[in-house]
Amino acid sequence: MSMESNHDLLALRDTLREFAAARNWRVYHTPKNLAMALIVEAAELVEHFQWTTPEESSNLSAEKAAAVRDEVADVLIYLVEMADVLNIDLIAAARDKIVKNAVKHPATHIPVN
């Protein structure tokens, strides 16, 4: 991920801080509450794919794609807010986890780029 992407993530975090502060919501943004909100939004995302075939899930109507986009945004928002409250650098955490996953699940072949 580029430095620009990291900057975009920090800008999103700052926007979310301002949004919550303007509504006096920060008091409710505890790790417990944010984890619960995150899982609710993830469940709402999953609901759009429940009982669909793999092909249907890959070929969404414009209306369904817009609804899925909104749910993905909600999941990202709560994830960014949780990371902020817990002082987690999401980019660094993801990079570290990729390294751990590479050790745990070594590639069986070298991908061709």
VOLUM-878845 format. One line per field, with one value per residue: x, y, z of N, C-alpha, C in turn. Coordinates in steps of 0.001 Angstrom, whole numbers, plus 500000, padded with zeros to 6 digits. Example, Ala and Ser with C-alpha at 12.3 -4.5 7.8 and 13.67 -1.06 7.14 Angstrom:
# VOLUM-878845
n.east: c(513190; 512850)
n.north: c(494310; 497750)
n.up: c(507800; 507080)
ca.east: c(512300; 513670)
ca.north: c(495500; 498940)
ca.up: c(507800; 507140)
c.east: c(513200; 512900)
c.north: c(496700; 500030)
c.up: c(507800; 507870)
//
This chain:
# VOLUM-878845
n.east: c(500843; 500524; 502088; 500283; 497847; 497915; 497859; 495314; 493783; 494355; 493259; 490572; 490123; 490453; 488314; 486189; 486576; 485964; 483287; 482016; 482635; 481264; 478713; 478682; 479283; 481568; 481850; 480430; 481945; 483458; 485769; 484227; 481586; 482107; 483104; 480813; 479103; 480524; 480341; 477594; 477243; 478818; 477293; 475027; 476126; 476725; 474161; 473242; 474281; 473330; 472006; 472602; 474014; 477474; 477928; 475812; 476490; 478697; 477784; 476169; 473142; 472708; 471398; 471659; 474452; 474996; 473852; 475450; 477880; 477410; 477214; 479779; 481192; 480203; 481291; 484030; 484172; 483515; 485624; 487874; 487306; 487442; 490124; 491291; 490441; 491742; 494325; 495653; 497629; 496341; 497386; 500023; 499421; 498027; 500037; 501889; 500338; 500051; 502661; 502847; 500864; 502038; 504130; 502709; 501150; 502717; 503555; 502835; 503739; 505463; 504016; 503329; 504010)
n.north: c(498835; 502193; 505273; 507271; 505924; 505253; 507820; 508547; 506819; 507800; 510350; 509656; 508573; 510906; 512447; 510873; 511097; 513813; 513840; 512165; 513568; 515986; 515188; 514323; 511631; 510258; 509313; 506959; 505348; 502941; 500163; 497766; 498526; 499382; 497028; 495465; 496968; 496758; 493995; 493770; 495321; 493827; 491524; 492541; 493010; 490387; 489404; 490261; 488395; 485998; 482892; 483061; 481974; 481205; 482423; 484295; 485945; 487171; 488702; 491178; 493099; 496548; 497941; 496176; 496065; 498691; 498719; 496795; 498114; 500265; 498822; 497692; 500049; 500847; 498787; 499288; 501870; 501419; 499698; 501342; 503252; 501639; 500821; 503311; 504022; 502021; 502575; 501424; 500933; 500462; 499807; 498972; 496849; 495136; 494572; 493245; 491037; 489785; 488888; 487034; 485254; 484345; 482813; 480884; 479790; 478793; 479615; 477492; 477712; 480063; 483073; 484372; 487470)
n.up: c(500000; 499249; 500380; 499970; 500182; 502896; 503921; 503056; 504635; 507186; 506888; 506585; 509126; 510655; 509696; 510582; 513330; 513702; 512835; 514730; 517091; 516700; 517143; 519675; 520100; 520768; 523367; 523342; 521798; 522537; 522777; 523074; 522260; 519640; 518503; 518605; 516930; 514561; 513975; 513607; 511306; 509567; 509478; 508216; 505732; 504921; 504716; 502225; 500530; 501282; 500526; 497848; 494740; 493901; 491422; 491227; 493368; 492376; 490333; 490740; 490764; 489856; 491878; 494079; 494233; 495008; 497557; 498835; 498665; 500449; 502862; 503030; 503354; 505873; 507476; 507136; 508254; 511003; 511633; 511255; 513207; 515514; 515463; 515825; 518447; 519856; 519279; 517060; 514272; 511306; 508744; 509292; 511009; 509265; 507389; 509058; 509728; 507259; 506860; 508971; 508106; 505753; 506707; 508121; 506105; 503655; 500261; 497516; 495057; 492988; 492219; 488953; 487649)
ca.east: c(500000; 501346; 501987; 499044; 496763; 498001; 497386; 493860; 493219; 494441; 492276; 489275; 490077; 490243; 486940; 485310; 486718; 485199; 481874; 481551; 482754; 480208; 477453; 478933; 479226; 482840; 481661; 479898; 482893; 484331; 486079; 483088; 480496; 482544; 483154; 479432; 478612; 481234; 479782; 476246; 477387; 479314; 476135; 474191; 476815; 476528; 472757; 473060; 474777; 472696; 471229; 472963; 475040; 478718; 477772; 474940; 477209; 479704; 477098; 475105; 472425; 473190; 470787; 472292; 475844; 474991; 473579; 476662; 478879; 477106; 477553; 481246; 481607; 479918; 482283; 485297; 484052; 483642; 486968; 488777; 487038; 487962; 491583; 491614; 490242; 492743; 495640; 496216; 497924; 495750; 498276; 501109; 498845; 497738; 501318; 502413; 499519; 500404; 503921; 502500; 500127; 502978; 504848; 501734; 500633; 503694; 503098; 503280; 504365; 505756; 503111; 503926; 503426)
ca.north: c(500000; 503385; 506298; 507991; 505134; 505429; 509180; 508502; 506151; 508751; 511404; 509071; 508520; 512265; 512817; 510140; 511719; 515073; 513489; 511660; 514642; 516968; 514611; 513828; 510173; 509642; 508630; 505638; 504627; 502072; 498950; 496845; 499021; 499395; 495635; 495039; 497660; 496182; 492684; 494007; 495768; 492683; 490644; 493174; 492756; 488970; 489203; 490487; 487236; 484787; 482082; 483281; 481079; 481943; 483251; 485426; 486853; 487877; 489484; 491882; 494173; 497878; 498263; 495320; 496505; 499936; 498351; 496131; 499187; 500953; 497953; 497636; 501323; 500794; 497905; 500029; 502972; 500914; 499160; 502493; 503843; 500741; 500935; 504617; 503944; 501109; 503047; 500419; 501358; 499402; 499404; 498188; 495600; 494274; 494098; 492254; 489828; 489123; 488185; 485863; 484312; 483755; 481765; 479842; 479208; 479084; 479459; 476255; 478106; 481490; 483666; 485080; 488819)
ca.up: c(500000; 499100; 501416; 499697; 500757; 504338; 504164; 502881; 505796; 508294; 506619; 506919; 510590; 511156; 509348; 511484; 514650; 513671; 512704; 516026; 518080; 516454; 517597; 521039; 520062; 521172; 524647; 523052; 520948; 523320; 522003; 523120; 521411; 518242; 518049; 518386; 515740; 513421; 513645; 513083; 509915; 508791; 509268; 507193; 504469; 504600; 504371; 500785; 499794; 501797; 499598; 496448; 494202; 493663; 490216; 491571; 494262; 491573; 489304; 491450; 490078; 490255; 493175; 495087; 494353; 495786; 498948; 499320; 498817; 501700; 503995; 503093; 503939; 507308; 508102; 507162; 509212; 512366; 511803; 511427; 514521; 516539; 515442; 516398; 519891; 520413; 518840; 516155; 512907; 510489; 507652; 509887; 511512; 508113; 506847; 509996; 509638; 505998; 507105; 509791; 507256; 504792; 507431; 508456; 504867; 502594; 498873; 496902; 493794; 492907; 491226; 487817; 487488)
c.east: c(500891; 501170; 500696; 497857; 496748; 497501; 495861; 493183; 493249; 493448; 490863; 489103; 489773; 488827; 485954; 485382; 485861; 483697; 481308; 481585; 481631; 478853; 477541; 478818; 480490; 482705; 481150; 480883; 483938; 484671; 484906; 481983; 480880; 482647; 481752; 478860; 479243; 480624; 478357; 476331; 477914; 478172; 475200; 474813; 476571; 475102; 472493; 473482; 474150; 471820; 471497; 473983; 476328; 478603; 476912; 475670; 478273; 479091; 475893; 474426; 472992; 472652; 471442; 473748; 475938; 474752; 474796; 477760; 478661; 477480; 479068; 481784; 481367; 480935; 483625; 485258; 484229; 485017; 487981; 488557; 487561; 489486; 492027; 491527; 491327; 494172; 496372; 496431; 497449; 496675; 499406; 500587; 498572; 499032; 501918; 501643; 499788; 501690; 503655; 501787; 501042; 503782; 503922; 501246; 501602; 503114; 503650; 503921; 504601; 504845; 503877; 503236; 503552)
c.north: c(501231; 504321; 507086; 507251; 505270; 506821; 509231; 507855; 507075; 509895; 510906; 509013; 509895; 512758; 512143; 510688; 512977; 514801; 513062; 512759; 515659; 516481; 514072; 512315; 509506; 508864; 507201; 504767; 503901; 500853; 497964; 497290; 499010; 497977; 495118; 495683; 497076; 494846; 492805; 494414; 494641; 491710; 491227; 493000; 491317; 488707; 489375; 489276; 485922; 484163; 482403; 482233; 481881; 482884; 484483; 486441; 487656; 488782; 490197; 492901; 495504; 498247; 497467; 495738; 497791; 499643; 497677; 497163; 499939; 500113; 497803; 498920; 501335; 499932; 498638; 501142; 502473; 500315; 500287; 503124; 502955; 500825; 502251; 504568; 503080; 501462; 501982; 501053; 500235; 498908; 498538; 496841; 494631; 493725; 493022; 490939; 489069; 488329; 486915; 484807; 483630; 482633; 480582; 479088; 479504; 478814; 478156; 476508; 479617; 482083; 484419; 486422; 489301)
c.up: c(500000; 500292; 501228; 500302; 502271; 504716; 504054; 504091; 507021; 508116; 506939; 508431; 511169; 510870; 510285; 512907; 514730; 513631; 514055; 517091; 517926; 516955; 519034; 521129; 520606; 522481; 524435; 522272; 521787; 522468; 521955; 522174; 519939; 517684; 517756; 517125; 514483; 513009; 513122; 511614; 509027; 508508; 508210; 505806; 504012; 504135; 502867; 499948; 500244; 500709; 498131; 496021; 494071; 492455; 490503; 492447; 493529; 490516; 489913; 490546; 490572; 491634; 494294; 495310; 495179; 497267; 499579; 499566; 500129; 502909; 504152; 503722; 505443; 508048; 508212; 508205; 510640; 512630; 512037; 512794; 515652; 516613; 516069; 517918; 520547; 520005; 518011; 514791; 511992; 509386; 508202; 510392; 510362; 507515; 507737; 509888; 508341; 506159; 507925; 508950; 506243; 505440; 507701; 507218; 503719; 501205; 498317; 495541; 493827; 491830; 490140; 487682; 486088)
//
